[in-house]
Amino acid sequence: MAVLRPFDKLPELNTATILLVGSDESLQGKLAEAMLREKNDFRINIHLAASLPLPSERDHLRPRIDLIVFMFDIKSKYSLRNIEASLAYVDARFFLGKVCFLVTGGMYGISLLPPL
């Protein structure tokens, strides 16, 4: 059960590997499909995980992970606890531009912009 480190493997040319971590597979799938639909000059590989750590027996087959996206449902305590437990398996250097948190399940229609 290894900690994910940002620079432990060589990058692939013109390829980005993204790891989506979260307990809601349907939201992970929707985000992955949306990302893959975007036109890019590079290849995107997306891997899904319910939680960390990733199985160590497949570590030699796993590509370098360029970005980790933690997805959690704001309405679910289990979802938040799952992400909190998973963070222990991420090297601190990943937090320098290589980790993103995506909160789902919030209220819709709320604007963060001030009214005109």
N, C-alpha and C positions, 0 to 999 in steps of 0.2 A: 504494500500500500504506500506508494511513493507520493511525495509532494510534487506538484506540477511546477516546473521551473521554466522561465521564459527563454533561456538560451542554451538548453541542454542538447538541442539537435540543430542540424543545419537547416536553413530555410530552403524551400523548393522555389525554383525560378518561376516567376509570374503566377504564384499560387498563394492564396491565403486560406488558412485553416481556422475555422471558428468552432468553438465548443459552446453549445447551449446547455446550461444546467438549470433544471427545474422539474417540479413534480407534475406539471400539466402538459402532457404529451401533445394535446391538440393545439395549444398555444405555441409550443415549440415548432410543431409542424407548419403552422401558419406563418410564423416568422421565417422559418427556413425557406419555404416556398416563395415568399415575397423577396427575400434576399437573392434567391437564384433566378428570379424573373428579371432582375435588373441587368441591363446590358453593361458588361465590363470588358476591359482589355486584358483581364487576368481571370484565372480560374478560382472559384470559391469552393472549398470543401467544408461541409457542415457536419459536425458530429453532435449527437444528442446524448445527454446523460441525465438520469434522474437525480443523482447526487455524486459527490466526490467522497472517497478517492476512486479513481478509475482502476480497473483490474490490472495488477502489475504483470500478469502472465502475457498480456498482449502489448506491453510497453515497447518491445522491439519492433512491432509492426505499426505503431501509432506515429503519425507525422508530428512535426513540431506544431504546437498550438500557438497561433498568432494573436487570438483574442478569445477571452472567456466572457460570455454573457450570462449573468445570473438572473433568472426570471422568477419572480415570486408574486403570488396573488396576495394583495393587501388584505383581503377578507379571510385569509386562511392562516391560522397560527402554525399549522404543520408546515406550510410552504416556507414561512419565514424561518422556522427552526431548522428545516432542511438546508437552507442556504447558509445559515449561521454555522451549522456543523460542517458544511462543505468548505467553508473558508479556511479552516485549519489545514487543509491539504493544498493550499495555494501559496507559493513562495511570495514573499513581500514585494519582490521586484516586478511581479506581474501587475502591480497596481500603478505602475508608471506608464499609463496609456494603453494597457493591454487588458483591462477589466472594465466591464460595463454592467450596471444594474438596471434591470427593466422591471418596473412595478406594474402589475396588471390588476384588473378587477376594481379599479377606483371608479368614482362617480364620473359620468360622461357629461359633456357640455360645459364644463368649468373652464373658463379661460384664464390663463396666467397673465394676459395682457391687461393693462388698465383700460377702463372704458374711455371712449373719445368724448 
